[in-house]
Amino acid sequence: MHPRLGDAAVQLSEVDEPLEESAALAWQLAPKLCYRDPGTGETCAWYHGFWQYLRLLGFAMTPAYHAAFYRAAFHKAAERDPVRRVLISASADYCTLAHAAAFLHERGSDPQFTVVDRCETALALNRWYAERLGLRLTTWCGDILGFEERESYDVICTHSFFGRFLPAQRPALVRQWATLLRPGGVAITVNRIQPSASAGMPTAFNPDHRKAFREALLKAAEARHGLPGVGASELESAADAYTRQPAGYPVRSREEFRELFDRPEFEILDLSWAPVAKRAHSYVGPRTPGNDEYGHIIAARR
């Protein structure tokens, strides 16, 4: 069973994703399931509960914006060796799984997928999607750096994950991917490159960004005559909560991105750069599809 063809103008790729349904589901699940910091009590519900709505309105950067690269990358992986086991190293929702499954299906592969994330909401959404499509999926809730598996993976895939780590921590992440891959297995990822960002500092919404983001988001929702499962006042509150949070630690140069894989454990098979070709709205700010360059990399475990 494989994904149906969707509306490319909305989805930005031909992979169908049931965002109308999953948005309302994530909104309900996040307050109950989202990770809560044991020390501070802070939760990521502001992110995972809101993310699907951002996707519906075109305000979230996802693998769908890089579908051509991911298709080529998964096809390249399948041409090298059979792809039987795929690890998705963190995922805000099921988007990475959807694209991996669709593109590997094109190559006749029906792999066992594993999704690792520290938040149970994200994992629940992946399980929900996998059940709909009959995909073989296991999930593990926790930090990818602490994940262990007896059987290695043929492919590890992720999207915009480096921003979740301080620059000094990123080599440990790449080494962990190398540990989990079999020799010859490939790592596939995309990450935004932001030369104007401050070194070692998370990007954040300033007051002008916050106001412009909120206004653009509410205008987009109004144009759709509302969103499933959430009212305008709730959406406005969610936008305010979202923009109060820092947006992660940026990768600031091509060199910084390349050097993460320019190491003894990996051979870089393909490295390319491209901006996002189209956006659903004119607003550009932290966390939204913008005019920045994106790095795309395929690297094989030696």
N, C-alpha and C positions, 0 to 999 in steps of 0.2 A: 504494500500500500504506500502511496506516495502523496506529497502535498499537491493540492489543487492549484491551478494557476489563478493568481489574484489580480487585482487592479494595479498595474505597474505605476500608474500616475500617483496612486496613494501610497503604495507599499515601497516604491522605489526599486523594487526587484520583482521577479515573477514568482517568488515564493509566497504562498498564501499564509497569512497569519490572522487568527480570529480575534483581532484587537478589540472589537466591540464587546465581545464576551469576556475576554481576559482582563480588560480594564476594570470592569465592575468587580470581577473576582479578586483581583489584586487589591483593590480598595477595601474589600471586606476582610481579606486574609492578613494584610500587613499589621494592623493593630494587635492581632492575636499571635502571629508567628514570627515577626521580625526580630532579629538579633537585638538583645539588650545588653549593653556594657555592664558587667557585674560591679564595676567600680563607680561609674558615674550614673548608671541607670538610663543613659541615653540610648535611643532606639533608632533604627534605620527605616522606620515606617514612613517618615517624611519622603523618603526616596522611593522605596519599592511600592508603596501604595499609590504614588503619583506618576510613576514612570510610564505606565501604559497610556495614560491620558496625554502625556507629553508626546508619545509616539503617534497617537491618533491625530494630533494637531501639527505634527512635523517639527517639534521642538526638541527632539532627542536624537543624539547621534548613535546609530546602531549599525550592525553589519549590513543591513539592507542598503545603506549608502555605498557600500563597497562590495556589492554582490558580484560584480564582474571579476574582481580580484579573488574572492573566495571560491568562486566556481573554478577559475584557472588553477588555484592552489590545490583544491581537493582533487581535481582531475590529474594534476601532476603527481600528487601523492599516490593516487590509485594506479597510475602508469608505472611507477617505480616498483611497487609491491602491493599485494592484496591488503586492503584496509579492513581489518576485523575488529579493532578496538580503538575507540576515539575518546580522548579526555577533553572535556571543556573546562578550562581553568577559570572559573568564576563567570557568572552571567547574570545580568540584572533580571532577565526573564528568559523565555525560550527562543529568542531570536537567533542566537548562534546555533542552537540545536536544529532549528527549522532549516537554516541554510545548509548546514553540514549534511543533514539527512537528505535534503533535496538534491544537492550536487553529487553526493556519493551514490544516490539512487540512479542518477544518470549514467554512472559508471558500472551499474549492476551490483553495487555493494549494499549490504544490509548489516552494518556493524553493530556491535555492542557499544553503547554510549555510556559514559560516566560524566556526571556534572558535579563539580566540587565548588561549594560556595559556603561562606560562613553564615548565610541567612536562610532560614527555612522557607521564607516566602518565595524567594527565587527558586528554590528546589521544588516547592509545591507546584509552581507554575510550569516548570519543566516536566514534572510527572504528569500533570494535567494534559499538556500538549502531547507528550509521548503516548499516553493512553488513547487520545483521539486518533492518532495516526498509526497505532500499532508498532511504535518503535521500541526497541529493546534498550532499556535505560535503568541504570542504578545511580543513586545520588549519595553524596557524603557531605555532611554538614560540619564545616570547620575551616581552618586556615590552610590554604594549599601548601604552605611550607611544612605543615605537619602531616600531610597526607602520605600514606604508604600503601603500596600495592605489590603483591607478589608477582603478578603477570604484567609485563610492560605493555606500553601502548604503541600503536602504529602512527597515530597522529595526536598532537596536542594543539588545540585551537583556542584562541581567545581574542578579545576585542577591547582596545582602550583600557588595558588593565594596569599598565605601568604607572599611571597616575595615582593608583591606590598605594604606592610605595614611595618612600623617600628615595632619592637617587642612590644613596649608599646601600639600600636594601635590595635594589633591583638585580644585582649579580646573583644574589642568593636565590631569587625566583627563577632566573634562567638556569642556574645549576640544578635546581629541583626539577625543572622540566626535562633536563638532560638525563637525570636519574630515572625518571619515569618512562622515558622513551626507550624503545629497543634500538640497537644499532641500525642505522638506516631509516629509522622513523623520523618524521618531520614535525617541526613546530611552525605554526601559521599564526600570524598576528598582524594587526593594524594599530597604529597609534598616531595621535595628533602631534604635530611638531609646532612649538610655539616659541620662536626666537625672542619675542618681546617680553616674555614672562620673566619674573624675578627668580634668580637661582635659589633653590631650596625652599621657596615659599609657595603655598597653595594659591591658586587663582581663586578669585572671589568676586561676587557681585558687589559693585559699588552702589550707592543710593540711586544714581541715575539708571544703572543697569536694572536694578530691582523694579523701579517704576515702569521702565519701558517694557521689561519682560512681562510684568503683570498685565499691563494694558494690551500688549500684543496677544497674549495668551487668551484673555477674556474676549477679545475681539474675534479671535479665531474660533473659540467655542461658540460664541453667539452666531457666527456665520454657519455653524453646523446645527443650529437650533438646539444647543445643549449637548451634553455627553451622558452616556449611560451610567446610571448609578450614582451620580453626583450632581449637586445643585451649584448654581453660580457662586453663592456665598462660600460654600465648602471649597470650591475650586480656587477662589481668591485666597482663602486661608492657606490652602495647600501650596499655592504659588509663593506666598510670603514665607512659609516655613522652608520651602525648597531653596529660595534665594538667600536665606540667612546662613546657609551652610557653605563652607569652602568647597571648591570644585576639584580638589586633587592637586598633585604635584606634577607640573608639566614636564614633558621631554622637550628640551629647548633647541636641539639642533639635529641635523642629519647624522653628524658624527656620534653624538650621544646615543642615538638609536642604533646605529650600526654596531658600535662597540659592545653593546650588550650581547651580541651574537658572534662577535669577532674574537672567539675564544677556542681553546683546544677541543672542547666537547662538540662544537658545531662546525659545519660547512655551510656557508650561505649559498643557497641555490638560486635565489631570486631576490632582488631588492629594487623597489621602485617607489616613486613619489608622485602624488597627485592631489589636487584640491578636490573638494566635494563639488560635483558637477551641477547640482540643482538643490534648491531648498523650497520648502512649502510656504515660507514667509520671509519677510525682509529683516526681521530682528536678528542680530548677531551678538552674542555675548558668551559668557562662560557656560559650558556644557551643551551649547546648541550647535547645530551644524553651521559652520562658518567658512571663511575664506582661507583659513590656515591650510598649510600643506599637511598631507598625511603620509606616513611611511608604511609600506607594505613589505612584509618579509616572509620568505619561506627558507627555513634552515634545517638541515639534516643532521641527525645525531651521528657522530663518527663512530 
